Amino acid sequence: MNNDFKNKTVIITGASAGVGAATARSFACLGANLVLVARGQVALDKITEELTAITSVINIAMDINDPTANENLLIKAEQAFGSVDVLINNAGFHQRGEVERNNANDLAKMVDVNLRAPIQLSCLILPYLRKAGGGAIVNVGSLAGRTPLQGAATYAATKAGLRAFTYSLADELQGTSIYVGVVSPGPINTGFIMSEIDKVEDIVFSQPMSTAQQVADAIVSVARGEAIEISLPRASGWLTTVSYLFPKLRRALRPALYRKGRKAKEKYKQRNAKP
């Protein structure tokens, strides 16, 4: 087993379920010390209890939109484990539907959770990473951040901004021992999508669905500096690149992708309905 994260301190936001919990399990198995962050204390305590048998874990129930809480998070992490080595910006929020049918405050919240908070945390952690002699920042983006997505305009904008921030920061830190990268998954078989499947745009399901563990594996790879970006599935990453570069082609393909996604969504709904 590769133990390159043994005794390293890894902070994971949105750690209580889904991709965050899977990522916590992966780093726990690699011997990392974990700082798990989410809003709900009960869910945090559950994953903490599970992983305490494997490694050292603390949890902090907080709102990442609180600048003071973010500063205190890093202070507490260093006090608990002596250093801070890795930040996984995984927490996300998605208010689905077209802009005109949404509440303006909900759209603003998406910007705060998905973009502003990761930028702030990334800035705050840099002195800690330099003090530790290196480390990593991994942002969890989305295929929606690689191409415009109708019905998820603000979400796509936040993930596109996060991706642009990632690449820019990686260039700023080139030649240091600090790795910066982004994981851009398509649909993931977690409650983030499946619990509100009827609200999810049909086109989302035109792409193969990944598991939380597959995304977690990609996060670990990016934290190791093996890639600046990993798209899941890889073929979907290529498709988003083509659709971004050729908008007329994207619009021409959209009806077929919606039909394909609608059929796939019905299959997922039927599968979930089975006892």
C-alpha positions, -999 to +999 in steps of 0.1 A: +000+000+000+013+035-009+017+054+024+027+087+011+001+104+032+010+087+064+008+111+093-001+140+069-030+162+079-059+162+054-088+186+057-119+175+038-150+198+035-184+182+028-170+151+045-201+136+061-215+118+031-210+109-005-177+118-022-164+135+010-170+104+031-154+081+004-124+105+003-121+104+040-120+066+040-094+066+012-070+089+031-077+070+064-065+038+047-033+057+036-025+067+072-035+103+071-047+123+100-082+136+092-100+169+098-136+163+087-158+193+080-195+196+073-225+214+087-243+185+104-227+172+137-246+139+138-235+128+103-199+140+111-199+120+143-209+089+124-181+089+099-157+100+126-166+070+147-161+047+117-127+060+109-113+065+144-106+028+144-082+033+115-065+066+120-066+099+140-097+120+133-113+152+145-144+168+131-156+204+130-193+212+123-192+246+107-204+268+078-176+273+052-192+306+043-180+320+076-146+336+071-137+335+108-147+298+110-124+290+081-095+307+098-102+288+131-105+256+111-068+258+101-057+268+135-075+239+151-061+214+125-025+225+132-031+224+169-045+189+167-018+174+145+011+197+143+008+206+106-016+210+078-007+193+045-037+188+022-070+206+016-099+189-003-125+215-012-154+191-017-184+209-002-209+220-027-245+233-032-268+231-062-301+248-066-314+232-098-334+247-125-333+277-149-322+310-137-355+327-142-373+301-121-348+303-092-345+325-061-318+350-065-305+344-030-301+307-037-281+314-068-258+337-047-255+309-021-242+286-049-215+312-057-206+314-020-203+277-013-189+265-046-165+293-054-159+319-028-153+295+001-128+273-017-109+303-029-108+317+006-097+284+022-071+279-005-056+313+002-057+307+040-040+274+038-010+284+017+012+296+046+005+263+064+015+243+033+047+263+029+055+258+066+049+221+062+073+220+032+047+213+006+012+198+002-018+198-020-051+216-027-077+196-046-109+212-057-139+191-066-153+206-098-177+192-123-181+184-160-206+213-158-176+235-152-161+225-185-190+235-208-222+256-205-251+236-190-286+248-196-307+244-165-277+247-143-262+280-154-250+293-120-237+259-109-218+256-142-205+291-137-192+284-102-175+252-113-160+269-143-147+296-120-133+270-096-115+253-125-100+285-138-089+294-102-072+259-099-052+263-131-042+298-123-031+290-088-012+259-101+007+282-124+015+306-096+028+278-075+047+260-102+082+250-090+071+247-054+062+215-036+025+225-035+003+206-059-030+222-070-056+203-091-092+197-098-114+166-102-142+172-127-168+144-124-201+140-143-231+125-125-222+106-093-243+079-077-248+098-044-277+115-027-265+148-042-282+137-074-302+106-067-322+121-038-336+147-061-334+129-094-366+145-108-351+179-105-319+170-124-317+180-160-321+150-183-289+158-202-269+151-170-277+114-173-265+112-209-231+106-194-221+074-175-224+077-138-194+074-115-192+060-080-182+081-050-151+058-046-140+065-082-141+102-075-123+097-043-095+077-061-092+106-085-089+131-057-060+111-041-042+109-075-045+147-079-033+152-043-002+132-052+005+156-081-002+129-107-024+152-127-037+188-126-072+177-137-090+144-139-124+142-156-148+114-149-155+095-171-125+104-193-145+102-225-170+127-211-142+151-204-132+149-241-169+155-251-171+186-229-140+200-245-154+195-280-188+210-270-171+240-254-149+247-285-178+242-309-210+257-295-230+251-327-222+214-325-231+214-288-265+229-296-270+205-324-262+175-302-283+187-273-317+171-283-301+137-288-283+140-255-315+149-237-332+119-252-304+096-242-303+111-207-341+109-203-340+071-210-311+066-186-329+086-159-359+064-161-338+033-157-322+048-126-356+057-112-369+022-118-338+006-103-341+028-072-378+020-069-372-017-065-374-030-029 
